[in-house]
Amino acid sequence: MTSLSRAGRASWQVVIHHCRGRAVVIVALLACLLTPGTASAQRRSRGPRFGERSIPEWELPAQFAKDCFTFVRIKYRSTQDRSSYAWWTDCPDADWNFSWRLHQLTSMKVDPLPEPKVIEVLDPELRRFPFAIMSGVPAIVMDDEEVEALRKYLLGGGFIMVDDFWGEANFDHFESEVLKRVLPEYRWEELPIEHPIFHCVFDVKEKPQIPNVGFAMRNRYTGITWEVPDGRTPHYRAISDANGRLLMLICHNTDMGDGWEEEGTDPWFFTEFSEAKAYPLGINIIFYLMTH
């Protein structure tokens, strides 16, 4: 395998046929260009009010209406509702752009998301979807009812990717507020770079750290990608059940969502972070879940 190409080179296409819960996977070389901005939602919408969609649209065949990949974002309660500390961090552009890239670069049937798929923790509909993301978790607070609902989702076949929070204090808060309450019998483990999730499609040679786009632009000539003093090292911490099924992947000291959301903001950011890191690992994660 290879990493996503620089613009002007060939890129790998992941061909995933999903039928009635089973995945047949073929990887083929696609001689096409992945260029910045072609899928980017150029709005800079912030918060739970979403602007008009401007990324490419595609049709989902009717027979796949209930058998397609849907990017789901979990809505939770929080002590604060402000930028980077709320469930809607990086929404909706990250949701739309990543869904488009999955549709563009794979044969997976992907929900075109006419509206962002945001589901509250207590909504029984959440259990229909095997993948969900939680973002902006430094100030998350969950009541007992939400904790129980999230536990049922994870142990019932669901998977959650946690993204975009920095520093040990924020991780400690998330661990005590969510991990130890939702899955008290399980312990997280740091995934080694040898884990297949880093190599199953694209060969990710080091654990990627994607900074916030504003921080990246301010530090583009320094090489610094961490945003807080104790955020120098990116972590990918996983929780698996007794059978080894991945329940949660906690992407800490990194902002993969910005790599998706901000892919059209600047060509340098696209090349350094969106194309080279955020999309390869994102596709790997979905591939791994579909086949394990």
C-alpha positions as CSV (number, residue, x, y, z in Angstrom):
1,M,0.0,0.0,0.0
2,T,1.0,3.6,-0.1
3,S,0.1,6.9,1.5
4,L,-2.3,9.3,-0.3
5,S,-0.3,10.8,-3.1
6,R,0.8,14.4,-3.5
7,A,-1.3,16.3,-6.0
8,G,-0.2,15.2,-9.5
9,R,0.5,11.6,-8.6
10,A,-1.7,8.5,-8.6
11,S,-3.7,7.7,-5.5
12,W,-5.0,4.4,-4.1
13,Q,-8.7,3.6,-4.4
14,V,-10.3,1.4,-1.7
15,V,-13.0,-0.7,-3.3
16,I,-15.4,-1.9,-0.6
17,H,-18.5,-3.7,-1.5
18,H,-20.9,-3.8,1.4
19,C,-23.9,-6.1,1.2
20,R,-26.1,-7.1,4.1
21,G,-23.5,-6.6,6.7
22,R,-20.7,-8.3,4.9
23,A,-17.7,-6.5,3.4
24,V,-15.8,-7.8,0.3
25,V,-12.7,-5.7,-0.1
26,I,-10.6,-5.1,-3.1
27,V,-7.8,-2.5,-3.3
28,A,-7.0,-1.1,-6.8
29,L,-4.8,1.6,-8.1
30,L,-6.8,4.6,-9.3
31,A,-5.0,6.9,-11.7
32,C,-6.7,10.1,-10.7
33,L,-5.7,13.3,-8.9
34,L,-6.7,14.2,-5.4
35,T,-6.6,18.0,-5.4
36,P,-7.4,20.5,-2.6
37,G,-10.8,22.3,-2.6
38,T,-12.6,19.9,-5.0
39,A,-14.8,18.7,-2.2
40,S,-14.5,21.5,0.3
41,A,-17.5,23.2,1.7
42,Q,-16.3,26.8,1.3
43,R,-18.7,28.1,4.0
44,R,-17.1,28.9,7.4
45,S,-20.3,28.0,9.3
46,R,-19.8,27.6,13.0
47,G,-22.1,26.1,15.6
48,P,-25.3,24.2,15.3
49,R,-26.8,26.4,12.5
50,F,-25.6,25.0,9.2
51,G,-25.2,26.9,6.0
52,E,-26.2,25.9,2.5
53,R,-24.3,22.9,1.2
54,S,-21.8,23.6,-1.5
55,I,-19.8,20.4,-1.9
56,P,-20.4,17.9,-4.7
57,E,-23.6,15.9,-4.5
58,W,-24.2,12.3,-5.5
59,E,-27.0,9.9,-5.7
60,L,-27.5,6.9,-3.4
61,P,-29.1,4.0,-5.2
62,A,-32.5,3.2,-3.6
63,Q,-31.5,-0.4,-2.8
64,F,-28.7,0.9,-0.5
65,A,-30.8,3.4,1.4
66,K,-30.6,1.2,4.5
67,D,-27.3,-0.5,3.7
68,C,-24.8,2.4,3.3
69,F,-22.1,4.1,5.4
70,T,-23.5,7.1,7.2
71,F,-21.3,9.6,9.0
72,V,-23.0,10.1,12.4
73,R,-22.1,12.8,15.0
74,I,-23.2,12.3,18.6
75,K,-24.9,15.2,20.3
76,Y,-24.2,15.3,24.1
77,R,-24.8,17.7,26.9
78,S,-21.9,19.9,28.0
79,T,-21.1,22.3,30.7
80,Q,-20.0,24.8,28.0
81,D,-21.3,25.4,24.5
82,R,-18.5,27.3,22.8
83,S,-16.0,26.7,20.1
84,S,-13.9,23.5,20.5
85,Y,-15.8,22.5,23.7
86,A,-19.1,21.4,22.1
87,W,-20.4,18.4,20.2
88,W,-20.6,20.4,16.9
89,T,-16.9,21.1,16.7
90,D,-15.8,20.8,13.0
91,C,-19.5,20.2,12.0
92,P,-20.8,20.2,9.3
93,D,-17.8,20.6,6.9
94,A,-15.8,17.7,8.3
95,D,-18.9,15.4,8.1
96,W,-19.6,16.4,4.5
97,N,-16.0,16.4,3.2
98,F,-15.1,13.0,4.7
99,S,-18.3,11.5,3.4
100,W,-17.5,12.9,-0.1
101,R,-14.0,11.5,0.0
102,L,-15.2,8.1,1.0
103,H,-17.7,8.2,-2.0
104,Q,-15.0,9.6,-4.3
105,L,-12.1,7.3,-3.4
106,T,-13.9,4.0,-2.6
107,S,-16.8,2.0,-4.0
108,M,-18.5,2.1,-0.6
109,K,-22.1,3.2,-0.8
110,V,-22.0,6.4,1.3
111,D,-24.9,8.5,2.6
112,P,-24.8,11.9,0.8
113,L,-25.9,13.6,3.9
114,P,-28.4,16.2,2.7
115,E,-28.2,17.4,6.3
116,P,-25.5,16.5,8.9
117,K,-26.5,13.3,10.7
118,V,-26.5,14.5,14.3
119,I,-28.1,12.1,16.8
120,E,-28.6,12.6,20.5
121,V,-27.1,10.0,22.9
122,L,-30.6,9.1,24.1
123,D,-32.1,8.7,20.7
124,P,-32.8,5.0,19.9
125,E,-31.9,5.7,16.3
126,L,-28.3,5.9,17.2
127,R,-28.2,2.1,17.4
128,R,-28.9,1.8,13.7
129,F,-25.5,3.1,12.9
130,P,-22.2,1.2,13.5
131,F,-20.0,4.4,13.4
132,A,-20.2,7.7,15.2
133,I,-17.9,10.5,16.1
134,M,-17.7,12.5,19.3
135,S,-15.8,15.8,19.1
136,G,-15.0,18.7,21.3
137,V,-15.1,16.7,24.5
138,P,-13.0,18.7,27.0
139,A,-16.1,19.9,28.8
140,I,-18.4,16.9,28.3
141,V,-20.8,16.1,31.0
142,M,-23.1,13.1,30.9
143,D,-26.0,12.1,33.2
144,D,-26.6,8.5,34.2
145,E,-29.2,8.0,31.5
146,E,-26.8,9.1,28.8
147,V,-24.1,6.9,30.2
148,E,-26.3,3.9,30.1
149,A,-27.5,4.7,26.5
150,L,-23.9,5.1,25.3
151,R,-22.9,1.8,27.0
152,K,-25.8,0.0,25.2
153,Y,-24.7,1.5,21.9
154,L,-21.1,0.4,22.2
155,L,-21.8,-3.1,23.6
156,G,-24.5,-3.6,21.0
157,G,-22.2,-3.3,18.1
158,G,-21.4,0.4,17.8
159,F,-18.1,2.2,17.5
160,I,-17.1,5.7,18.5
161,M,-14.2,7.8,17.3
162,V,-13.3,10.6,19.7
163,D,-11.3,13.5,18.2
164,D,-9.9,16.9,18.7
165,F,-8.8,17.5,22.3
166,W,-5.4,18.3,23.7
167,G,-3.5,18.0,26.9
168,E,-3.5,15.5,29.8
169,A,-6.1,17.4,31.9
170,N,-8.6,17.2,29.1
171,F,-7.9,13.5,28.7
172,D,-8.3,12.9,32.4
173,H,-11.6,14.6,32.4
174,F,-12.9,12.5,29.5
175,E,-11.6,9.4,31.1
176,S,-13.3,10.0,34.4
177,E,-16.6,11.4,33.0
178,V,-17.0,9.0,30.1
179,L,-14.7,6.0,30.0
180,K,-14.8,4.9,33.6
181,R,-18.6,5.3,33.7
182,V,-19.6,3.9,30.3
183,L,-17.1,1.0,30.2
184,P,-15.8,0.5,33.7
185,E,-14.8,-3.1,33.1
186,Y,-12.5,-2.2,30.2
187,R,-9.2,-0.3,30.1
188,W,-7.9,1.6,27.2
189,E,-4.6,0.7,25.6
190,E,-2.3,2.8,23.4
191,L,-2.3,1.3,19.9
192,P,1.2,0.7,18.7
193,I,2.2,1.9,15.2
194,E,2.3,-1.7,14.2
195,H,-1.5,-2.1,14.7
196,P,-3.2,-2.9,11.4
197,I,-5.4,0.2,11.7
198,F,-2.4,2.2,10.6
199,H,-1.6,-0.1,7.7
200,C,-4.7,-1.8,6.4
201,V,-5.1,0.4,3.3
202,F,-2.7,3.3,3.5
203,D,0.7,2.6,5.1
204,V,0.8,5.3,7.9
205,K,4.4,5.2,9.1
206,E,4.0,7.4,12.2
207,K,1.0,8.4,14.4
208,P,-0.2,11.5,12.7
209,Q,-0.8,14.8,14.5
210,I,-3.1,17.2,12.7
211,P,-3.2,20.7,14.2
212,N,-6.0,23.2,14.1
213,V,-5.8,25.0,10.8
214,G,-5.2,28.4,12.4
215,F,-2.4,27.1,14.6
216,A,-0.9,25.3,11.6
217,M,-0.9,28.4,9.4
218,R,0.7,30.5,12.2
219,N,3.5,27.8,12.7
220,R,3.9,26.6,9.1
221,Y,7.6,27.4,9.1
222,T,8.4,26.1,12.6
223,G,7.3,22.5,12.2
224,I,5.4,22.7,15.5
225,T,2.1,20.8,15.3
226,W,1.1,20.5,19.0
227,E,-1.1,23.2,20.5
228,V,-0.4,22.9,24.2
229,P,2.8,22.2,26.1
230,D,1.7,18.7,27.0
231,G,0.2,18.0,23.6
232,R,3.5,17.2,21.8
233,T,2.8,13.5,21.4
234,P,-0.3,12.3,19.5
235,H,-2.1,9.3,21.1
236,Y,-4.4,6.8,19.6
237,R,-6.0,5.0,22.6
238,A,-8.4,2.1,22.0
239,I,-10.9,0.2,24.0
240,S,-11.8,-3.3,22.9
241,D,-14.4,-5.8,24.2
242,A,-13.6,-9.3,25.5
243,N,-13.6,-10.6,22.0
244,G,-11.2,-8.0,20.7
245,R,-13.8,-5.9,18.9
246,L,-12.8,-2.2,18.8
247,L,-15.4,-0.2,20.7
248,M,-13.8,3.2,20.8
249,L,-10.7,4.9,19.3
250,I,-9.6,8.0,21.1
251,C,-7.6,10.4,18.9
252,H,-5.9,12.6,21.5
253,N,-3.5,15.5,20.9
254,T,-4.7,15.7,17.3
255,D,-7.5,17.3,15.3
256,M,-8.4,14.9,12.4
257,G,-11.7,16.7,12.0
258,D,-9.9,19.9,10.9
259,G,-7.9,17.9,8.3
260,W,-11.3,17.1,6.8
261,E,-13.2,20.3,7.5
262,E,-10.4,22.7,6.4
263,E,-9.1,20.9,3.3
264,G,-9.9,23.8,1.0
265,T,-8.6,26.6,3.3
266,D,-5.0,26.5,2.1
267,P,-3.1,24.3,-0.4
268,W,-0.2,23.8,2.0
269,F,-2.5,22.7,4.8
270,F,-4.3,20.3,2.4
271,T,-1.0,18.8,1.2
272,E,0.7,18.5,4.6
273,F,-2.3,17.4,6.7
274,S,-5.5,16.6,4.9
275,E,-4.1,14.6,2.0
276,A,-1.1,13.1,3.8
277,K,-2.6,12.3,7.2
278,A,-6.2,13.0,7.9
279,Y,-7.8,11.2,5.0
280,P,-5.5,8.2,4.9
281,L,-6.1,7.4,8.6
282,G,-9.8,8.1,8.3
283,I,-10.2,5.7,5.4
284,N,-8.1,3.1,7.3
285,I,-10.4,3.4,10.3
286,I,-13.5,2.8,8.3
287,F,-11.9,-0.1,6.4
288,Y,-10.8,-1.7,9.6
289,L,-14.2,-1.4,11.2
290,M,-15.9,-2.8,8.0
291,T,-13.6,-5.9,8.0
292,H,-13.3,-6.6,11.7
